[in-house]
Amino acid sequence: MNAHLDSFRTDATALIGEAYVVSGADAAPFEVDFWKQYEGKAAFVVRPANTLEVAGLVRLAAQYRVSLVPQGGNTGLVNGGIPDGTGNEVVLSLQRMNHILAVDPAGDYLTVEAGVILADVQKAAEAADRLFPLSLGAEGSCRIGGNIATNAGGVNVLRYGMMRDLVLGLEVVLSDGSILNLLKPLRKDNTGYDLKQLFIGSEGTLGIVTAATLRLAAPARERVTFWLAVATPEAAVELFRHSRGVFGDLISSFELISSYGVEAACTHLPGVRRPLAQPYPWHVLIELAWTFTTGLRERAEQVIAKLFEEDRFIDGAIAENEAQRLMMWRIREGQSEATSKIGYVVRSDVTVAIADIPELIQRCDAFTADYGSDAAVLPFGHIGDGNLHMNFVVPREKAKELAPRLFEQLFVEVDNLKGSISAEHGVGRAKRDAIVSRKPPEAMVLMARLKTTLDPDGILNPGVVVAVPTKG
Ligand SMILES: Cc1cc2nc3c(=O)[nH]c(=O)nc-3n(C[C@H](O)[C@H](O)[C@H](O)COP(=O)(O)OP(=O)(O)OC[C@H]3O[C@@H](n4cnc5c(N)ncnc54)[C@H](O)[C@@H]3O)c2cc1C
């Protein structure tokens, strides 16, 4: 360990206590991501208990020129929340900052520390007869600070927007250790630049989120969940168009799942069964919700029956109870987990115009055919907002060779369709270089300028999102 790191560790230990500065085997869980795709080496891990301790640690990092990697639940998918391989970066874990600070149903907001697990925020909202609508597969592990730093999306974006749309106020520790308190629960505040938005989606490179005030929505008291089979992705997109016209904002989720994905889930996830007796090429999972306790199901069934008469889908099932609803969602959320039993999963997260989804799938099918049995395409995701996880399953022993080629081909097709190579997962280190040629040069210059303005010494998650030379 170099002299700067030694001094930082000594002072950090005095500030937050020896028990909360960990290294060796205790640091191991902080050095590898959720799917064990990326691995780094931390000098050590600091685990502050509150905003003042975070501020103190950042001041020390600035003094000793030590790089800090903020980390929440460590479920990020783009290699942004674990240290690099040098052993010189310090992980700053927010996990101890897990208190719900205020819940105000009348004002429709709650305020939480950055380390609160997303599922606990949802529960706190529910206890106050409200809904916190952000929902994603990792909600039992990911933390609000990480959701904000990645501008997370998930299955309810169609109706409620991304994390950016759910944040009313933010508290952020800046790179000089000062605390920027923007925690007001106001819906309207046009007093100049909306600074909180700078930090949402900045992946820990511009400041460390320590607390947030979040917007609540009306409770979803009645939910109706359909599992419908369609012949093609075109039919799924058409079904979305019709459903949107009839149900409007009652649709919270509209997800696409392939036959390959459903069969993988039924084979490899314990207790999972197909919602429809026979296999079909494609499936959509539609979830509707409203605040009344009854009446939605009857109306929805009438609409769905009419769509069936019009041949807009081939077969379908409705979730008769919560267990059936959870089974449908298990298939959808378990796509990566199930296919990881078959081979190495090359995970992606891209977005195109909704109308272009079938074309993207068709082009990916076409180039994947050249790989023969070495690659299977697994498209699934949030077609209601144009976001597909276009994954590929390849033999483990060939992953290193095939993954970069598949990414490159996928990204070219996404470019051709004028989409984005990162819909909701962010950039991290994984896509840092790939975005450079895809964004306007002026945007890249402005991003680098923002980084050097807000973090002049380059101590906050260097190398993530945008490469800026450090002062050394
Ligand atoms: C099974 C699974 C399903 C997923 N599904 C979805 C999905 O549907 N939609 C979606 O958008 N994402 C999804 N994700 C990825 C998603 O990015 C994360 O789940 C989540 O938003 C990250 O939160 P985290 O606390 O785990 O962050 P981490 O992984 O700890 O960190 C992610 C990034 O945020 C930074 N960061 C973390 N905390 C802070 C903080 N307090 N201040 C500043 N920077 C910070 C880190 O440095 C890193 O760059 C999924 C991941 C998994 C494993």
The ligand as a Gaussian input file, in Angstrom:
#p B3LYP/6-31G(d) Opt

LIG

0 1
 C      -31.003000      -9.311000     -11.223000
 C      -30.822000      -7.875000     -11.618000
 C      -31.889000      -7.212000     -12.236000
 C      -31.741000      -5.875000     -12.613000
 N      -32.795000      -5.276000     -13.221000
 C      -32.702000      -3.981000     -13.559000
 C      -33.801000      -3.323000     -14.183000
 O      -34.833000      -3.900000     -14.461000
 N      -33.649000      -2.011000     -14.447000
 C      -32.513000      -1.313000     -14.160000
 O      -32.427000      -0.115000     -14.412000
 N      -31.450000      -1.927000     -13.608000
 C      -31.508000      -3.230000     -13.308000
 N      -30.422000      -3.850000     -12.740000
 C      -29.159000      -3.078000     -12.594000
 C      -29.287000      -1.842000     -11.730000
 O      -28.348000      -0.847000     -12.100000
 C      -29.154000      -2.067000     -10.277000
 O      -29.897000      -3.155000      -9.843000
 C      -29.379000      -0.881000      -9.325000
 O      -29.938000       0.300000      -9.840000
 C      -28.025000      -0.519000      -8.770000
 O      -28.149000      -0.286000      -7.398000
 P      -27.002000      -0.773000      -6.392000
 O      -27.332000      -0.206000      -5.061000
 O      -26.798000      -2.210000      -6.454000
 O      -25.746000       0.013000      -7.013000
 P      -24.207000      -0.458000      -7.128000
 O      -24.089000      -1.636000      -7.999000
 O      -23.628000      -0.566000      -5.780000
 O      -23.612000       0.800000      -7.871000
 C      -24.003000       1.116000      -9.176000
 C      -23.336000       2.448000      -9.587000
 O      -23.800000       3.506000      -8.755000
 C      -22.730000       4.073000      -7.999000
 N      -23.261000       4.333000      -6.655000
 C      -23.821000       3.435000      -5.810000
 N      -24.261000       4.066000      -4.710000
 C      -23.971000       5.372000      -4.858000
 C      -24.175000       6.532000      -4.062000
 N      -24.784000       6.465000      -2.876000
 N      -23.731000       7.721000      -4.531000
 C      -23.119000       7.812000      -5.734000
 N      -22.893000       6.752000      -6.518000
 C      -23.324000       5.545000      -6.093000
 C      -21.612000       3.063000      -8.048000
 O      -20.342000       3.675000      -7.930000
 C      -21.822000       2.432000      -9.424000
 O      -21.259000       3.249000     -10.408000
 C      -30.527000      -5.179000     -12.365000
 C      -29.488000      -5.851000     -11.743000
 C      -29.615000      -7.183000     -11.388000
 C      -28.470000      -7.875000     -10.723000

